[in-house]
């Protein structure tokens, strides 16, 4: 009897493994992503099946966000005066802007003013000051909110405004903000704050959604002021990483019509998780023009057949004529983007890549280093930020285009996460971000090819091995 049960179990288990492999193959995924999962499931079946269930399934065909709701908020909820307005996108970027409108319903807006913050302290103080001025509503979404000193300051400020009658709506990612406890949510709800998690993880029913996280950082105050970028709500964004030094990041305050785009991104997420429709005209007040620049807020995520953010970044790189400057904490590019960057460098374009010298993830750091060899051989200048941890996400192309926001230059941001990036067509802002990049070079050391290619073979082997799993990271 025991032998029979053992045999039945073995047959069922083998059938399960083979079935999962067939599902992976039949999904017509990118081979670079499918092959690691097939190998993982075949050669480590117990662990492989566990990780595939949690992190490997492609749920893009599931409608996390209703297409009707998405279009209604991103397009039709905008005031008619805004929809009819023509934003003067530079001629060379009109195809990109048109593509982003088609794929993401990202409307170009004219006249916004952006203020950059490169450290957590100045960003946090600016945010709290604007929250104190709020009169009508505060919409806030963060991937990470931690109940530490900074997190409690934010919660206290929101509770004060809610007590004054300001409508406060708070979204958080259920995995990123796992340190928040029931008592924190109870306190906020009792104080009048509406709080919802994004893609709540409830075992065992929704664990497959664990791999699809909302990485956005969005704040909109009274429909007039917005904040977006790479900083979450936690003490380390001010105190620095655990190994010392500074936490170098980019975050932005926006004034002007570009706030409409940020507001739309928030309302899509809010309607998705709360099932409450709040897209009324009161969230889109009349706003002034502050500059001659144009910008689009581009939400991206695991919905629909297209990778809008990845496609737009590749189009920007392919169209570059003079420079491509990149800051990113995680550099795990797709094969297409990898080849485009190398081709740009080989053609004489100034391609520079700034990475953290010390990563906050050992395995990601190893995988990231494996991509550097060919970059250096093609002529890309690589810099390692050594004064702490570089968490900034920035792409500067030529003299007019700047791409900034929440997305890293990696598979996770391009494929799995819900992200929000600003595409800014503005020469003045581009010059400002170029100067920020140049200023950061003072805290960097340049990679020296002779020394880099002599690193020990065990290190290179570990990097190459971890690269096999880079599409899964």
Order of alpha helices (4+ residues) and beta strands (2+ residues): alpha-alpha-alpha-alpha-alpha-alpha-beta-beta-alpha-beta-alpha-beta-alpha-beta-beta-beta-alpha-beta-beta-alpha-beta-alpha-beta-beta-alpha-beta-alpha-alpha-beta-beta-beta-beta-beta-beta-alpha-beta-alpha-alpha
